[in-house]
Amino acid sequence: MAWTTPRTWAVNQQLTAALMNQHVRDNLSYLYDNMQRKLVTGYDYDVNKQSTTSTSYTDTTISVKITTTLQCTLLIIAHAKLRTQGGGSYPAYAAIHNGTTQLLERTVALQEYSEETWVLRVPGQAAGVYTYKLQFKITSGSTAWLDDAGMIVIAIPE
């Protein structure tokens, strides 16, 4: 569908469905279909408690997959309550991971839940499919607990 230069209407000119379709509906469709700035979002959330005794990063149930069609800046917002069963001697860690690289890591050495929200900006991402996961681990000899966790990924076209 091509863009049609909007008509200049004259007084008492007959309005027809064909003219309205061509100059209003079709032009609005053209603008939408060719919009350069399409925002893409993905979201995942789990209110359930998760635990691990692993000293290597373990995937949580939180995973967000988005597909972008333009180069964009990704804005990743993660939220979780994290605690360690072993206190300061055995800190717990949570991280945002993209399947290849750990992008952001947070730690807590508290035996009660520490609630945090993390924001990560990843500029210059080419069009493509991206998956981000929330992972966590314990340093040794204890248990890490994750609760009320979620993640939002927003792709903002550049």
SULKAGI-V657769 format. One record per residue. N is the residue number from 1. RES is the residue in one small letter. SS is DSSP state (H for helix, E for strand, C for the rest). D_CENTER is the distance of its C-alpha to the mean C-alpha in Angstrom with 2 decimals. Layout:
N,RES,SS,D_CENTER
N,RES,SS,D_CENTER
This chain:
1,m,C,32.15
2,a,C,33.42
3,w,C,33.37
4,t,C,36.64
5,t,C,38.02
6,p,C,38.15
7,r,C,41.64
8,t,C,43.88
9,w,C,45.37
10,a,C,49.04
11,v,C,50.75
12,n,C,51.83
13,q,C,50.00
14,q,C,49.23
15,l,C,45.58
16,t,C,44.73
17,a,H,41.82
18,a,H,41.79
19,l,H,41.56
20,m,H,38.78
21,n,H,36.80
22,q,H,37.35
23,h,H,36.81
24,v,H,34.17
25,r,H,32.29
26,d,H,32.28
27,n,H,31.42
28,l,H,28.47
29,s,H,27.25
30,y,H,27.83
31,l,H,25.84
32,y,H,22.82
33,d,H,23.06
34,n,C,23.45
35,m,C,20.96
36,q,C,19.65
37,r,C,16.61
38,k,C,14.28
39,l,C,10.85
40,v,E,8.27
41,t,E,5.41
42,g,E,4.53
43,y,E,5.75
44,d,E,8.48
45,y,E,11.34
46,d,E,14.83
47,v,C,17.68
48,n,C,20.08
49,k,C,21.49
50,q,E,21.05
51,s,E,23.49
52,t,E,24.43
53,t,C,27.57
54,s,C,26.25
55,t,C,26.63
56,s,C,24.15
57,y,C,20.40
58,t,E,19.76
59,d,E,16.66
60,t,E,15.74
61,t,E,14.90
62,i,E,11.16
63,s,E,9.40
64,v,E,6.33
65,k,E,7.72
66,i,E,7.25
67,t,E,10.46
68,t,E,11.36
69,t,C,15.01
70,l,C,15.49
71,q,C,15.18
72,c,E,12.29
73,t,E,10.89
74,l,E,7.35
75,l,E,6.49
76,i,E,5.09
77,i,E,6.73
78,a,E,8.65
79,h,E,11.83
80,a,E,14.85
81,k,E,18.61
82,l,E,20.29
83,r,E,24.02
84,t,E,26.71
85,q,C,29.83
86,g,C,31.93
87,g,H,31.49
88,g,H,31.63
89,s,H,33.28
90,y,C,30.29
91,p,C,26.99
92,a,E,23.72
93,y,E,20.65
94,a,E,16.91
95,a,E,14.59
96,i,E,11.20
97,h,E,12.30
98,n,C,11.49
99,g,C,14.57
100,t,C,16.92
101,t,C,16.39
102,q,E,15.68
103,l,E,13.63
104,l,E,14.21
105,e,E,16.81
106,r,E,18.21
107,t,E,21.54
108,v,E,23.69
109,a,C,27.38
110,l,C,27.94
111,q,C,29.30
112,e,C,27.76
113,y,C,24.05
114,s,E,22.31
115,e,E,19.32
116,e,E,16.75
117,t,E,13.47
118,w,E,12.14
119,v,E,10.38
120,l,E,10.10
121,r,E,10.58
122,v,E,11.04
123,p,E,13.41
124,g,E,15.29
125,q,E,13.22
126,a,C,15.40
127,a,C,14.70
128,g,E,13.79
129,v,E,11.90
130,y,E,9.42
131,t,E,8.96
132,y,E,7.86
133,k,E,10.17
134,l,E,11.57
135,q,E,15.27
136,f,E,18.39
137,k,E,22.13
138,i,E,25.46
139,t,C,27.89
140,s,C,30.88
141,g,C,33.16
142,s,C,31.06
143,t,C,28.02
144,a,E,24.50
145,w,E,22.97
146,l,E,19.37
147,d,E,19.02
148,d,E,16.83
149,a,E,13.52
150,g,E,9.96
151,m,E,6.36
152,i,E,3.57
153,v,E,0.76
154,i,E,4.29
155,a,E,7.06
156,i,E,10.29
157,p,E,13.39
158,e,C,16.02
